[in-house]
């Protein structure tokens, strides 16, 4: 009998991948399923980015690279952050990783251990809680509530800090809610952290370029007073439609760069070289595709919110960023899981139960509107007739 480590039984998963597999299985049986489950842009990576990778391969970039990424990529990230936020970031603090997820994996491994507490958003990206539990640390949920537009409340967050708190994770714009935390709350958090110098902050800003109605992205990078304990997570997946390339970056405090690089040496060694060249082309080339995608998402966002609010028993606050809507379904009388499985098996719509993102997701459903308007319209009509049939 094999005996995997006990920690394996504490490791969770990302249900979106399971729903995707189930949707594919139903499709293989000849059923039609519209996928509003998975969170990835339905666009192709811009052509000039693909060409940069092809050129790198043709030029013989086939070997290992430095574990933290090739210098021109880390310099391109630093210049990009300067253009976006007007801050100076030493390229030596940038660590390239195979996907934004890996920065969170490293950060949680670095701070999680039995006895430690890690505060994380709930509902939130499921890997936060999964990885915290894996390390044996205690997950401390930060409830995100509909009445606050799913933004976090800095006072509530600061009250959760104890002498055992090692790491706080925040995420704005947020998955699964699309919530955007206002500048005032972020400023209050940064000010409050002055009383807790032992606490590190992981700011997951993977949706930094997907904001609507003229909202600006408030990056935690713009607060120099926390530069010595901020881990910034961002990457290419959502911004440049590059989910399958597996490329992301972390900006680490000087004192943690060596540890993060060592974790890379112990796991992925480096990101494949051609992808790193593609990453440079994405940051330095034309940005019109980023704007085009954001515009398309915005149009779908407006449609989804209006359509959800028109369904009986469903209400939906307007998401300010990312490409998710998080409608409240509690008045339908169905639990989030019942809704997820009914929609998938009986209506042919893949969506994710809010509880897949933590206990505070009960009564909600996550819809990804990274799908064509035509498909979204068809999904809404299937939902409407399924709800009426029940
Ligand atoms: N952080 C959040 C909040 C996400 O929603 C995702 C992907 O869905 C990631 C990080 C991971 O992104 P990547 O595909 O670059 O690993």
Boltz pocket constraint, residues with backbone or C-beta under 6 A from the ligand:
constraints:
  - pocket:
      binder: B
      contacts: [[A, 39], [A, 98], [A, 99], [A, 100], [A, 101], [A, 102], [A, 125], [A, 171], [A, 173], [A, 174], [A, 175], [A, 204], [A, 206], [A, 235], [A, 236], [A, 237], [A, 238], [A, 243], [A, 247], [A, 248]]
      max_distance: 6.0
